[in-house]
Amino acid sequence: LDWLGPSREAMRALDYQAAQHVLLETGDSNIKVSVAESVSHSEALSRLTATDDDQATRWTEIRAIFEFYDFAVTLPAGTYSISSLVKLSTAASRPGDRRRQVTFELVALARKDRGNRLFKGAKFDDALHEYTRAFAVLG
C-alpha cells in the first residue's frame, strides 16, 4: 500500500518540520530566559525569568506547557532560549515524541495568539482560520 502515499511516520516528520518552522517565524523559539544560579529540576521552571520584561507574560504561557510535560532537568546558571529548553527538557525518556509534542503545543499557542490579534482587528474569518489551525496542530 506504499503507493497510496507517504507513511504515517513520514507525515509526522513533515508535520514536525513545519511546526519548527512556525516557531522560528513567530520568534517564540528565541525568547530568552535566565537563572542566576544552578537550580535542581524540581524548581528550575519557577526560577527562570524572561530576560526581556516585554516577554514575561509570554514566558508564563510557555512555562505552563513545560510544567504540563514535567520539565525535569537541572540547569546551571545562565541564559537559555526556548529552543534550548525544549531540547533539554525532552532529552530523557522517549525524547522524540516528547519534543514533538512540546513543539506542537508551542505552535498551537502561537496560532491562538495570532488569531486573538486578528479578532481584535475585526478580521473574524482570518481569526477563525488561525484558531482552526491551532486545533489542527494538536491533532
Order of alpha helices (4+ residues) and beta strands (2+ residues): alpha-beta-alpha-beta-alpha-beta-alpha-alpha-alpha
